[in-house]
Amino acid sequence: MPSLFFCILLLGLGVTESQASGLAPPQQVRLDADKETQTLSVTWEDGHASTFDVEILRTELMEMVLNETVGVTEDQSTGKHQWNWTSPVPLECTSLSVKVRSRDGQDVSEWSSQQILPGLDLPDNTDSQMYPEGKTVPVGSNMTFCCIVEEGQQFGSLWYKDTLVKENMLSRRTYATTMTNQGPSNPSGTNVVCSNEKKMIIAGAVVFVGYPPLPSDLVCETHDLISVDCQWSKGRDTYLFGMTRQTYYTLNGRNCPKARNSNMRCGLEQWDGNWTLVARNLLGEFRLTDAAELGHRVRPVAPVNLTTPEVYSWNASVGWLWKDKGFERLSLICQVQRTSHLNSSTQTYTGYGLNTVVLKDLQPDEKYSVKVRCGSQKNFWKWGEWSLPLSFQTKMDRPVAPDIWLWMDSDNLGRVLWKPLTKSESHGQISGYEVILWSPEENSQQTLTLPRSVYSLPINVTDRGSKVTVTARNPAGVSLPANIVIPRYLPGKNGGKRVVIPRHLPDAEDTAISKVAFNGSGFPLSWVAHANASCGYVVDWYNTSCTQDCNVEWIKVAADNTNTMVQSGNFLAGVRYKFSLYACSSESTVLLERWHGYMQELVPSRTVPRLSPNQEGADVQLTWDQIPLEHQRGFILGYTVYLTNASHLTLLANITDPQLTNHTVRNLVLGSYKFTVKAYTAAGEDGGATVSISLEPYTYWLIMEILVALGTMTCLLIVITIACYRKRKWVKKAFYPEIPEPKLPGDWGITQGTLDVKPSPHSMVHIVEDSVWDSSKEALVTVPEEDEEGTGDEAADTDEPASLRYYNQVVEEGSSSQRRPHASDSSASSTGSMDSGHTDVTYTGIQTSACSLAPMAHFQPQPDASQCVGGGGYRPQMQSASCPEEPQTGPEEHLQPPVGSFGGYQPQCSWKQDSPEADGDGLDQTCLGSPTSVTSSQFLLPYDTSEEGKEYPSSASTWFHNLLTGKP
Amino acid sequence: MSGHVKNMCPQLTISQAARTLLSLLLVAAIDSVSAGVVCRKQPCGSSLQRSLKLTKLIHKESVDLLKTYKLSQGDMSELFCQMSINNVPDPNISGLDPSERMLSIYSHCKAFLPHLKRVTEQQTDLQPPSSSLLSKLSTAHNRTNGLANQINCIYQTLFPNLPIPPEPVDGPTSVPPSQNVFQQKVYGCVVLKRFKEFLSRVTRELRTLKSQVCTRRTTFADTNALF
């Protein structure tokens, strides 16, 4: 009971509210969907308001899609309200719930009952689907695609073309994505696919994105003066293909089925004067219009049935017919294009109903092809189509006069040359040539008939001033004669390559020739006008290196021209051509100027010949010959000389004078050399000729140098000798002053015994005598220790000089003769001390000279030789002597009184230069110095009164001594 | 009169020749109706070899055709062939003995023809007129028709007493009803893929049949010649 009351209360309240607003809710709400256009149409009744609230939700997820207040008026005829809504999402994607209420300002009615537009994602529709499918949309549009996943499967991903896109979930099975600003698709459309969780495609759709048509340039014309033919440009590509999506055209409402692809034309049977073209596809349509009078758009069809009623050698007439009779009454302008093997030209003709023209300036015996097209002369619009070509051949005519030239191979032998007639000159097949040789002196003529393949005739020019006439013949007749006069003057020494040499240029052959360069199309030649060129100029040319039966070409230049371009298809690269300019007159042909040049310079085809080296002392002169002309293949600009070292070339010289064919390489040291000489042109160097040479010592010069040196030395010695001889007294005084002989008081006792002296490490002898002189010490003799001990132990010690043992005994005369001269070194050095012993002078630093130390060092390792040293016992101021013959003799023998006449102690008169006989290696022992007294600084010269000097007359010292003393 | 008689003779001759020709044409027509095509008597080996060559050619072209098809269908088209489509002929050749297997080949050829035609029609609306795909599809259809006729003749030659059923033995595979564009693309891809697989199997099958049937028949012929 309470609940019933509560319900009644609520109902009462609702009625109260509804009645309070005064607005009735819409009734009989109905939904109609146009899925193609994604349009939802909502209709309802009983809504007496003009404003309604519409609410649209996705049924399954109850997501708000639209909540909008719209103004909808009632349709008076049906009494219903209708409101259309275009859904951005295809209506198939998911179910939509729609409800409507009336609104009057702030007053609203109750919501209508909710109407549901069912989607295709309902459970009873289990298949996978994708929407929209097969739509055609313009480029740049936005679209939302949805994928309904099959029942039981899981959604995977959405792909637009080959791009993975982000999706939104619309319902349990539906996922959607929105693509913006879509680009044009390919012919089969843009694929949008949906895959499941296994990345398998489960559904897909295709969208065609393109443009509406946009044709342009509509032009209509007539070809037959009756019908219309309209053409236009297709314009922008629509990117849409297929029967339903392609563009369709209509012209003035009539379909144009033939307007496909690029053939944009459409015709009408009658001339309307105004035309409208409509281009239409699924995305839109475009209109084009055109308007014109008939006479302004005439483009005649091609003439037919071309004929040649009359054909002659130099002209012909051409006629044709018109397929449409209307053109026979129209002023026409026609073009006739004629083509031969020579050229192609077009001539224009006009006329009323024109159907015949005359072609002029044709070539005889020439095949022509002609075709015709026409247009309206009045209000010309466009040329019509070309007719089919018509071929015909003109008749023959007599040929033109041959172009002849005279070429002298020698003074008397020459050739009459003429050029083969070209097709345009022969005017028919040439059957032969006729040559007439006129001899005015004999007043006779000789006629020769030559076949058509002959273009020259050898002649023996004995009659200067005669004339040659050449004519050509074909079936139509004989040409005009071509004449040439054989000149009266011919060169004497330079015949062969020249036709004539003018008197005022007798040596022009070699001196006046100049270079001419090829400019790509020919050799440009220019010259100064010549007064006698009454009949113009002739330029001929030939291969310069040709020696016999040369191919000569020529051109003739009008008299008022002073330049020409020499062109020929026979020019070859690397070939030098010589061009000669002649002035043509009625009497003779005068050579004016010559050039030579290459069409293209190449490197020489061979190396310099006869390359040979020639040694000139330390220099090498290379000589070679010039490359023959036919191998030069370009102007030789010079030569380069290289020194070849293995594969490396070192440039030695660049000879820029091509006439210079030698080069001298200077200041070479002895050895082998390889030289390479290359000639070069503007195109580069040749391969290079290589030659080798081995420089040998210059023997004669060496001998000469030695002889000169010897002679100079000899002269110098002679001069010195003479000078010394003449100044011998001065020399003797300077180097050998007289030393008074010491006077010995009393008799010197001789006491036997030894005095051991150990030389200092510096071979210095320090001998300090007591103030009380022991008279028993008559002399000191150096005795090696080993002599006493009889062992070689001490002698083997080379660090310490051998101890000297002095015997204070008087050295017997003649003992020195048995001793080696070098043995006296120590004694010589000590002579001063001995002497000082007598004079109370102390010698503290007598340096052993080189000549005395050398034998010491030499003998120390040899015990046997030490005997010689021992033999050199202390013999102050004793004359040196040779060692005994038997070096094995003991020291006792040295103690024996010397045999000879040398008379004991002789201060400053017993020194003697070491004799070569004393040692086998005499050069090493040469002593240039002499012992000197420290105090006196004078040479201690031996005394000359003994007989010993006579025993060695040939020794150098004796000789020198004699020289100084003035003895012979 | 003489002239009239002379004029009659040629007419008679012509009418006789016409009757003879008409008779021959009737026989040929009956024969072709029964077999579907007019077959020439050829040795077993050469006819099978000829069909084998044709099969190899179509198979080679079908590989290229499928490749061209995929390239013409836009992005992701490589995956289209993996989708399942009903009512597309199975590429497998059925049958136990040679006659059944040869009949299966024939039936399959016939079954593929409407599908190839349908794909051609569908692609005509999706490709530009100059597309090579259209010409290749047309060629494949024509060659397959020729191959079916050859198989028919071979079957008649090898098994003259076995009739060819009017309907495909593997059951009808009618062309699908209207399809949307995406379904057309998938359908075409599956058809061409199965067509290629079928031709591969036919190639192997014809090799086997050539070695089996023709050798056996030669042996039989030799045996008969001995007697």
Interface residues (C-beta under 8 A of the other chain):
Chain A: M130 E133 G134 W159 K161 D162 S185 N186 P187 S188 G189 T190 N191 V193 M200 I201 A203 G204 A205 V206 F241 G242 M243 T244 R260 N261
Chain B: S72 Q73 G74 D75 M76 S77 L79 F80 Q82 M83 Q123 T124 D125 L126 Q127 P128 P129 S130 S131 N180 V181 F182 K185 V186
